[in-house]
Amino acid sequence: MTNQSKFFNTITQYFVYGLVFLFPLFFVPITRDFLIYSKFYFLTLVLFGVLFISLGKFLLTKKFTWFRNLATQSLILILLSYILSIVLMSPNKLQAIYNPQYGLVLVASMVILYLYASHVFTKAKISPILPIAVSGVLVSVFALVIMVDPFQSGELPAYWSFLSNTTFNTIGSSIHFVAFLIFSLVGSSLYMWRTYSRSRSVDESNRTMLVILGTIVLFTLLALIFHIFIVSQLILTEGAQIIIPPLALSWYAAVEVLKNPMTAIFGVGIDNFSSLFTQVRTMNYNLSDLWQINSFNTSRSTFLHVFTEQGLLGVIGYGLLISLFLKNLKNVKLETAGMFITSILILFLLPPAGITFFLFFVSLAMMAADIHKRKEQEEYIIDLSTLTPIFIGIVVISALVLGGTGYFLGRNFMSELYFKKSLDAITENSLQNLYQNQAKALQYNNNNEEFHRQFAQTNLLVANNLASIEADKLTDTDRQTIADAIQAAIAEAKVATALNPQKVTNWQSLAGVYRQIINVAENAPVWAVSAYQQSISLDPRNPLLRLDLGGIYYLFENYDEAQKLFEQAVSLKPDWSNAHYNLAWTYYKKGIYGSAVDQMQIVVGLLDAGTQAEDFKVAQKNLDEFKKTYETELEKLQQEQATQAGEEQQINPASRELTLPTPPQTQLDKKIELPEEASPGANVR
């Protein structure tokens, strides 16, 4: 091997070890969900560096080197399942590519990390467990410091307010933090045990390593115990929740894909789990504490998520990969086997995330390195020094691919950077900065549904601020700006529905925009009804949507339709006091006083007089009023019945209190006129 090759290989080794060490620790609060996005961009940046180093080595040596890896075929199948799922099934393909939790770029980056790390770990003298173990202890120490709340006596800037959260850590959610600590603890403990066993019979110098590993295990174990204790206390004393997708619904979603040949093979598409979740949502979910969460973007289990979004092709790919390494479990070190099995359990038990895939692919690289140490790794070298056209072609194509990928990733990063600035503008109470930064975010990434939904709300905020000015002070320019802002809000919300028409959140956002402008736009009520109906078709067992749609009918005094929807909301969630409350008032408005009393009585029974004192007083007051009205009307009815009986006449059925509503014809008032392009059914340009 030439000195040039050795130099490049050494640099690559530093990059790989640095990435493995820093990935769990790294975060920069310059994007939304910075623990997710900063790790994602850090991963891609370091791997770009590794790839450019390889390109530089190729330029100088003019030799292409490939090491045979036992997992190559399985990895190709996995990447193929992602690509086909995105191309054939994903509604929003670009968002699926750049999703930082489970998108194509993330998984492709993990595959590249595996290929480089498996080779580097084979040649390196430093055990790959050490960067993980040291990173684990630093993560643990940081978490222990945060747990004692060192900033409680001072006031942190809003930018760093997350440090006042005693459960904050550098990994992400509490469950993924615990999973990482267990992964690190298993590896460190087993490595310490193997070192201890070896030190008694081979070398006394290993005892220094035992002290280091013992310290790592101690701090990691302390962080694990204290974090679980603090989270448990928050759950027991403050009613905090660990929000994860329900296992039953995750299983139902996975089974649902088997009902269609295309979804069975390719899944529902990357970044499209939420559209299937709303279809399999059950009544029992409405009775849980999570019922107000319309949908989840991930499954409870990474394997179930792969099954749902990538179908059988993805499951076969991951299954072959795992089975391949399980067959070689006896040929690897104790700590390597322990970490690999732990990573598989994490995939089975926890939702997909960057850290989940990181632990899995790093453990795969460690497994491959141990296996290749026992059996010489086959090396293929192609010398292109005499094949200049081919050499130049490969260099140009590689540079274009790397440059193009880097360009689009850079645009994606800039969009997240500006969107985070727009969120910071909210705390600064600067509407101008909010608007401008969201507009810039969309310039860099026009395929993000969340950006469009938020920008729609920002445009409504602009319109509302101008509309709050006294009418006699409004200029023609102001009125035109209000109209433009309203149309922009509708347009942005509609773009989100066009990007993914299967996602109920997008239609709910559009319906919400129409609902907020019903007093100023001529066709807004009709369009709001249409958008809510589309939302209900995508999420048929969601009581919130039916309450919202019923509220529009109630607002325009269409009590028959409102009654139907409120009754449906009550049947979907019988313990929801607000649904019963709306239904009670609808009955009251229709003159069905007995049912109004019954429903308001249910409301009073569902409310807690201690924790919901204001609502309880209002409901009790309404109940007393309803009872009084009911008794008065009942006396009148009895008097009418007595009079009619004396005259030997039949009671007119229409005058009875409890009657079934007749099928209504929806008639909603019309306001100012908006162009037809603003309707939910019009195409987005």
Secondary structure, DSSP 8 states (H G I E B T S, - for coil): --HHHHHHHHHHHHHHHHHHHHTTT---TTSTTHHHHHHHHHHHHHHHHHHHHHHHHHHHH-EEEEE--TTHHHHHHHHHHHHHHHHHT-SSHHHHHH-TTTSHHHHHHHHHHHHHHHHHHHH-SS-THHHHHHHHHHHHHHHHHHHT-TTTTS---GGGGGGG-TT--SSSSHHHHHHHHHHHHHHHHHHHHHHHHHHHHT-TTHHHHHHHHHHHHHHHHHHHHHHHHHHHHHHHHH--------HHHHHHHHHHGGGSHHHHHH-S-TT-HHHHHHHH--HHHHTSTTTT----SS-SSHHHHHHHHHHHHHHHHHHHHHHHHHTTGGGS-HHHHHHHHHHHHHHHHS---HHHHHHHHHHHHHHHHHHHHHS---EEEEE-TT-HHHHHHHHHHHHHHHHHHHHHHHHHHHHHHHHHHHHHHHHTT-HHHHHHHHHHHHHH-TT-HHHHHHHHHHHHHHHHHHHTS-GGG--HHHHHHHHHHHHHHHHHHHHHHHH-TT-HHHHHHHHHHHHHTTTT-TTHHHHHHHHHHHHHHHSTT-HHHHHHHHHHHHHTT-HHHHHHHHHHHHHH-TT-HHHHHHHHHHHHHHT-HHHHHHHHHHHHHHS-TTTSHHHHHHHHHHHHHHHHHHHHHHHHHHHHHHHHHHTT----GGGSSS-------------S---GGGSTTS---
